[in-house]
Amino acid sequence: MTLPTSLYSAAQVRELDRRAIETHGIPGAELMQRAGAAVYEALRVRFPRARRIAVVCGPGNNGGDGYVVARLAKEAGLEVSVLTLGRPPAANDAAAMRVQAEAAGVPIAPFAASGFAGVDVIVDALLGTGLQRDVEGEWRGAIEAINASGRPVIAVDVPSGLNADTGAVMGAAVRASLTVSFIGLKAGVFTGDGPDHAGAVLFDDLGVPSAVYENLAPLAHRLAPEELRELVHRRPRNAHKGSFGHVLVVGGGRGMPGAARLCGEAALRAGAGLVTLAVHPENAAAAAARPELLVYGIRSAEELAPLFARATVVALGPGLGTDAWARSVWEAALAAGRPLVVDADALNLLAESPRAVSDAVLTPHPGEAARLLASSSAAVQRDRFAAARALVARYRVPCVLKGAGSLVACEDRVWLCDRGNPGMASAGMGDVLTGVVAALRAQGLSAPDAARLGVWLHAAAGDDAAGDGEAGLIASDLYPHLRARLRSLTDVDPPA
């Protein structure tokens, strides 16, 4: 099944379960049977040659799903064993699934890492979505043994030890090759540490009726090209460069001409009609190496006034610095009354002197977000959703919290981007994103729409550019792929 765009918290998924059982009359045992069957089917498809399976079961419903997997594997003639932690499940659905597994001849024994000897695949059904504290003791030991086994792992619903809401590792977490999620996708699987631990993600709604999802607003929404397509339109034949906006990049402080140029060229590649760079005078020649960019060496903030007058949107911060020159042009840009995309040192200056910024998009990485919130990077990463909402609450503008599973937050909604790759952790990538978002704003998109489309384009282009490998990927490698991705959103039959 194609992954849905709605992402839920663990509490919301429990509510969806309750509705399916209590309102729509689907027995909990039936949902457990369906979940186990979905995992077993994924196992056979992903690992068709696997013959020896170890299923690690905890005492809760997650373990109940695991017992179903074990029984189905045994009935299919595979060699399967169950390793358990915690007390055996009480008189509930999970207990019934254990009885059925035992009746089918599945051997069940207390957990021991030696139980992984010779197995082809491990099924992680240890801990479910309700984890709220760090795993310790034998639970942590079991997770570490799973990770040390060298075997591929299929996680049931969520990798054990991963916070299903935030994507934070709770002391230790299973590193799965594949995660099979049920009823509703868990938001934490797609951000923070989630992508590293979940592996590929499959989804099964377990056949619950669509009414189960009514009147329950998801925690977040995955950015999907089929929904972003409506934001991009074919250009009219009689268009001219003024039809697509004028981006002014204010940055390029002493010793940093590259950031402003990367931002400016990205804005051109993302469709802006005109792009001007306002940089420190010593950087003007270097920034002007791209002939399509208009470049001005700005000695004082007063020289920016005619540039602001012509600009549709201002990209503020790439390579700006924090010296006296930077502070003066930063103040001038905030006072200019133009739409802003604020990044890099402009965010650090804002953190030093917090104030309301109107008609802007903020694009911090976790360290910059921490400074904007007077917090720490670790705290931001522990709950990226909470941090993104806090940024919006404090600054009253849409914010992009960059990182694995970048978040785009505005007052009433959060979007998550599940594209992008570690190769994009290199200098200048944020400058390219700033240019893309600024270009989309200049072409008439609202701040939230420019942010969500820009984040997706940037990440998807990064994935395309990493086709030859992630190591060594540089920011300017994204340019041709930005154009191709933009085209794909307007094609009737887009490329795969």
C-alpha positions in Angstrom: 0.0 0.0 0.0 1.2 3.5 -0.8 2.2 5.5 2.2 -0.5 7.9 3.3 0.4 11.5 3.9 -1.1 11.7 7.4 1.2 11.2 10.4 -0.1 10.5 13.9 1.1 10.5 17.5 1.0 7.2 19.4 -2.0 8.5 21.4 -3.9 9.3 18.2 -3.2 5.8 16.8 -4.6 4.3 20.1 -7.7 6.4 19.5 -8.0 5.1 16.0 -7.7 1.5 17.3 -10.4 2.3 19.9 -12.7 3.6 17.2 -12.1 0.5 15.0 -12.9 -1.8 17.9 -15.6 0.0 19.9 -17.4 2.0 17.1 -17.0 -0.2 14.1 -17.0 -3.6 15.8 -13.7 -5.0 14.7 -12.4 -7.3 17.5 -9.0 -6.4 18.8 -7.9 -10.0 18.2 -8.9 -9.6 14.5 -6.8 -6.5 14.2 -3.9 -8.3 15.8 -4.3 -11.2 13.4 -4.3 -8.8 10.5 -1.2 -7.0 11.8 0.8 -10.2 12.2 -0.3 -11.3 8.7 0.9 -8.0 7.2 4.3 -8.4 8.8 4.6 -12.0 7.7 3.7 -11.1 4.2 6.3 -8.3 4.2 8.9 -10.8 5.5 8.3 -13.2 2.7 8.4 -10.5 0.0 11.5 -8.7 1.3 13.4 -11.9 2.3 12.0 -14.7 0.1 15.0 -17.0 0.8 14.7 -16.7 4.6 14.1 -20.1 6.3 15.0 -19.5 9.9 13.2 -16.7 11.8 13.6 -15.4 15.4 10.7 -13.3 16.8 11.4 -11.3 19.9 8.2 -10.7 21.8 7.4 -8.4 24.7 4.3 -8.7 26.9 2.1 -6.2 25.2 0.1 -6.0 21.9 3.3 -5.6 19.9 4.3 -9.0 21.2 0.9 -10.3 20.3 1.5 -9.3 16.7 4.8 -11.1 16.9 3.2 -14.3 18.0 1.0 -14.2 15.0 4.0 -13.8 12.7 5.6 -16.8 14.4 2.6 -19.0 14.0 2.2 -18.1 10.3 5.8 -18.8 9.7 5.6 -22.1 11.4 2.5 -23.1 9.5 4.3 -22.2 6.2 7.1 -24.7 7.1 9.7 -22.2 8.2 12.0 -22.8 11.2 10.9 -20.2 13.8 11.4 -19.5 17.4 10.1 -16.9 19.8 12.3 -15.2 22.4 10.4 -13.4 25.2 11.1 -10.6 27.7 8.9 -9.6 30.6 6.0 -11.5 32.0 3.8 -13.6 29.7 0.8 -11.6 28.5 -2.2 -11.7 30.7 -5.7 -12.9 29.7 -5.9 -10.6 26.7 -5.6 -10.8 22.9 -1.8 -11.1 23.1 -2.2 -14.1 25.4 -4.5 -15.7 23.0 -2.0 -15.2 20.2 0.7 -16.9 22.3 -1.5 -19.9 22.9 -2.2 -20.2 19.2 1.6 -20.0 18.5 2.3 -22.7 21.1 -0.5 -24.9 19.7 1.1 -24.6 16.2 4.4 -25.9 17.6 6.4 -22.7 17.9 9.1 -23.0 20.5 9.0 -20.2 23.0 11.8 -19.4 25.4 13.2 -16.6 27.5 15.3 -14.1 25.6 19.0 -15.0 25.0 21.2 -13.6 22.4 22.3 -17.1 21.5 18.9 -17.6 20.0 20.0 -15.5 17.0 22.6 -18.1 16.0 21.9 -19.2 12.4 18.7 -17.2 11.9 18.1 -15.4 8.6 15.8 -12.6 9.9 14.8 -11.2 13.3 11.3 -9.8 13.9 11.3 -7.1 16.5 8.0 -7.3 18.4 9.5 -6.2 21.7 8.2 -2.8 22.6 5.3 -0.9 21.0 4.4 2.8 20.6 3.7 3.6 24.2 7.3 3.9 25.3 7.8 7.0 27.4 11.1 6.4 29.3 14.6 5.1 28.4 15.0 1.4 28.1 17.2 -0.2 30.7 18.4 -3.5 32.0 17.5 -6.6 30.1 15.3 -4.6 27.6 18.3 -2.5 26.6 20.5 -5.6 26.5 18.0 -7.3 24.1 17.9 -4.3 21.8 21.7 -4.1 21.7 21.9 -7.9 21.0 19.5 -7.5 18.1 21.6 -4.7 16.7 24.8 -6.6 17.2 23.4 -9.8 15.5 24.2 -8.7 12.0 20.9 -10.1 10.9 18.2 -8.0 9.0 15.4 -6.9 11.2 11.7 -6.3 10.6 10.2 -4.0 13.2 6.5 -4.4 14.1 4.8 -1.0 14.0 7.8 1.0 15.3 11.4 0.0 16.1 11.7 -0.9 19.8 13.3 1.9 21.8 12.3 4.7 19.3 9.9 7.3 20.6 6.9 7.0 18.2 6.0 10.7 18.6 9.3 12.4 18.4 11.8 10.1 16.6 14.2 10.2 19.6 16.1 7.2 20.8 15.0 6.3 24.3 18.4 5.0 25.6 18.8 2.4 22.8 16.7 1.5 19.8 16.5 -1.3 17.3 18.0 -0.6 13.8 15.5 -2.2 11.5 15.9 -2.9 7.8 12.1 -2.6 7.4 9.3 -1.3 9.6 5.7 -2.3 9.0 3.3 0.3 10.4 -0.4 -0.2 11.1 -3.6 1.9 11.2 -1.8 5.3 11.2 1.8 6.2 10.4 3.8 7.2 13.5 5.3 10.6 13.1 8.5 9.8 14.9 9.5 7.2 12.3 10.1 9.9 9.8 12.2 12.5 11.7 15.1 12.8 14.1 16.6 9.4 14.7 13.6 7.7 13.2 14.8 7.3 9.6 18.1 5.7 10.7 16.3 3.2 12.8 13.2 2.4 10.8 14.8 1.5 7.5 12.2 1.2 4.7 8.6 1.8 5.9 5.5 -0.1 4.8 2.0 0.7 5.8 -1.2 -1.4 6.2 -4.4 0.1 7.4 -5.6 -3.4 8.5 -8.8 -2.9 6.6 -10.4 -0.4 9.0 -13.1 1.8 7.6 -12.3 5.3 6.4 -14.7 6.7 9.0 -12.2 5.7 11.7 -10.1 8.7 10.6 -12.8 11.3 10.5 -12.5 14.4 12.8 -9.0 13.5 14.0 -6.5 16.0 12.8 -3.1 14.3 12.2 0.0 15.5 14.1 1.6 16.3 10.8 1.4 15.6 7.0 4.1 14.2 4.8 5.0 16.3 1.8 3.9 14.5 -1.3 4.4 15.5 -5.0 0.8 14.8 -5.9 -0.4 17.5 -3.4 2.4 19.9 -4.3 1.6 19.8 -8.0 -1.2 22.2 -7.6 1.3 24.9 -6.5 3.2 24.8 -9.8 1.8 26.0 -13.1 3.0 26.1 -16.7 4.4 29.4 -17.7 2.4 31.5 -20.2 4.0 32.0 -23.6 4.0 35.8 -23.2 5.8 35.9 -19.9 8.8 38.1 -19.3 11.4 38.1 -16.5 9.4 40.5 -14.4 6.6 38.0 -14.4 8.6 35.7 -12.0 9.7 38.1 -9.3 13.0 39.7 -8.2 14.9 38.1 -5.4 17.4 40.2 -3.4 20.0 38.2 -1.5 21.5 40.2 1.4 24.6 38.4 2.7 28.1 37.6 1.6 29.9 39.3 4.5 33.7 39.4 4.8 35.3 36.3 3.5 32.1 34.6 2.6 31.1 35.3 -1.0 30.2 31.7 -1.8 27.0 31.5 0.3 25.3 34.5 -1.3 26.2 33.2 -4.8 24.9 29.7 -4.0 21.7 31.2 -2.8 21.3 33.5 -5.7 22.0 30.9 -8.3 19.5 28.5 -6.6 16.9 31.2 -6.8 17.5 31.5 -10.6 17.3 27.7 -11.0 14.1 27.6 -9.0 12.5 30.1 -11.5 13.0 33.6 -10.2 13.1 36.1 -13.0 15.8 38.4 -11.6 18.2 37.9 -8.7 20.4 40.6 -7.2 23.1 40.0 -4.6 24.0 42.7 -2.0 27.3 41.7 -0.5 30.3 43.3 1.2 32.4 45.3 -1.3 35.4 42.9 -1.0 33.2 40.0 -2.2 31.5 41.7 -5.2 34.0 40.3 -7.8 33.8 36.7 -6.5 30.0 36.8 -6.2 29.7 38.1 -9.8 31.3 35.0 -11.3 27.9 33.9 -12.3 27.0 36.4 -15.1 23.2 36.1 -14.7 23.4 37.5 -11.2 23.3 41.2 -10.5 25.9 42.0 -7.8 26.3 45.2 -5.7 29.1 45.8 -3.3 27.3 47.5 -0.4 29.5 49.7 1.9 26.6 50.9 4.1 23.1 50.0 4.8 21.8 53.2 3.2 22.9 51.9 -0.2 20.4 49.1 0.1 17.3 51.4 -0.2 17.0 51.3 -4.0 17.6 47.6 -4.0 14.8 47.0 -1.5 12.5 49.2 -3.7 12.9 46.8 -6.6 12.9 43.5 -4.7 9.9 41.2 -4.5 11.4 39.2 -1.7 14.6 39.3 0.3 16.8 36.3 1.2 18.5 37.5 4.3 21.5 35.8 5.9 23.7 33.6 3.6 27.3 34.2 4.6 26.2 37.4 6.3 28.5 37.3 9.4 27.8 39.1 12.6 30.2 42.1 12.5 29.1 45.7 12.4 28.5 45.7 8.6 26.3 42.6 8.9 24.3 44.0 11.8 23.6 47.2 9.9 22.4 45.5 6.7 20.4 43.0 8.8 18.5 45.9 10.6 17.9 47.6 7.3 16.4 44.4 5.8 14.1 43.8 8.7 12.9 47.4 8.4 12.4 47.3 4.6 8.9 45.8 4.7 9.6 43.2 2.1 8.8 39.5 2.4 11.8 37.7 3.9 13.4 34.3 4.0 15.7 34.4 7.0 18.6 32.0 7.4 22.1 31.5 8.8 23.7 34.4 10.6 20.5 36.4 10.2 18.9 33.9 12.5 21.7 34.1 15.0 21.3 37.9 15.0 17.6 37.5 15.5 18.3 35.1 18.5 20.5 37.8 20.0 17.8 40.4 19.6 14.4 38.6 19.5 11.6 40.5 17.8 8.5 40.0 15.7 9.3 39.5 12.0 6.3 39.9 9.7 5.8 38.2 6.3 8.8 35.9 6.7 10.0 32.3 6.6 12.6 31.2 9.1 14.8 28.3 8.1 17.0 27.2 11.1 18.9 24.0 11.6 18.7 22.6 15.1 21.6 24.7 16.5 20.0 27.9 15.2 16.6 26.8 16.4 18.1 26.2 19.8 19.4 29.8 19.9 16.1 31.2 18.7 14.4 29.4 21.5 17.0 30.0 24.2 17.3 26.2 24.4 19.8 23.5 23.3 20.3 21.5 20.2 19.8 18.3 22.2 16.4 19.6 23.5 15.3 20.6 19.9 16.3 17.1 18.6 14.5 15.3 21.5 11.2 16.7 20.2 11.5 18.4 16.8 7.7 18.8 16.5 7.5 20.7 19.8 10.5 22.8 18.7 8.9 23.7 15.4 5.6 24.7 17.0 7.5 26.7 19.6 9.3 28.7 16.9 6.0 29.5 15.2 4.5 30.5 18.5 7.4 32.8 19.4 8.0 34.5 16.0 4.5 34.2 14.4 5.8 33.2 11.0 6.2 29.9 9.2 9.4 28.0 10.1 11.4 25.3 8.5 13.3 23.1 11.0 16.0 21.5 8.9 17.4 18.1 9.5 16.5 14.4 8.9 12.8 14.7 8.4 12.7 18.5 7.9 9.6 20.1 9.3 7.6 23.0 7.9 5.4 24.5 10.5 2.8 27.3 10.5 0.1 28.3 12.9 -2.3 25.6 12.2 -0.3 22.8 10.4 3.0 20.9 10.3 4.4 19.2 7.2 7.2 16.7 7.2 9.6 16.0 4.3 10.8 12.4 4.2 13.1 13.1 1.2 16.8 14.0 1.5 20.0 12.1 2.4 23.1 12.4 4.5 25.1 13.5 1.5 23.3 16.8 1.9 25.1 17.4 5.2 27.7 19.6 3.4 28.5 23.3 3.2 26.1 25.5 1.3 23.0 23.2 1.2 21.1 25.6 3.5 22.0 28.5 1.2 20.5 26.6 -1.8 17.3 26.0 0.2 17.0 29.7 1.1 17.3 30.6 -2.6 14.7 28.1 -3.6 12.2 29.2 -1.0 12.8 32.9 -1.9 12.3 32.2 -5.6 9.0 30.5 -5.0 7.8 33.4 -2.8 8.9 35.8 -5.5 6.8 33.9 -8.0 3.7 34.5 -5.9 3.4 31.6 -3.5 2.4 32.3 0.1 5.0 31.8 2.8 3.7 28.4 3.9 3.4 27.1 0.3 6.8 28.4 -0.7 8.3 26.8 2.4 6.7 23.3 1.9 7.3 23.2 -1.9 10.8 24.6 -1.5 11.8 22.0 1.1 10.5 19.1 -1.0 12.2 20.4 -4.2 15.5 20.8 -2.4 15.3 17.4 -0.7 14.2 15.6 -3.8 16.9 17.2 -5.9 19.4 16.2 -3.3 18.3 12.6 -3.6 18.5 12.8 -7.4 22.0 14.3 -7.2 23.1 11.5 -4.8 22.5 8.9 -7.5 26.3 8.5 -7.9 26.9 8.3 -4.1 26.2 10.5 -1.1 29.9 11.2 -0.1 31.2 14.2 -2.0 27.8 15.7 -2.9 28.1 19.5 -3.0 25.4 22.1 -2.9 25.7 23.2 -6.5 25.1 19.6 -7.7 21.4 20.2 -7.0 20.9 22.9 -9.6 20.0 20.7 -12.6 17.9 18.4 -10.5 15.9 21.4 -9.1 14.9 22.3 -12.7 14.0 18.6 -13.4 11.9 18.3 -10.3 10.1 21.6 -11.0 9.3 20.2 -14.5 8.1 17.0 -13.1 5.4 18.8 -11.1 4.0 20.4 -14.3 4.3 17.3 -16.6 1.1 15.4 -17.3 3.1 12.2 -17.1 5.9 13.0 -14.7 9.1 10.8 -14.6 9.2 8.1 -11.9 
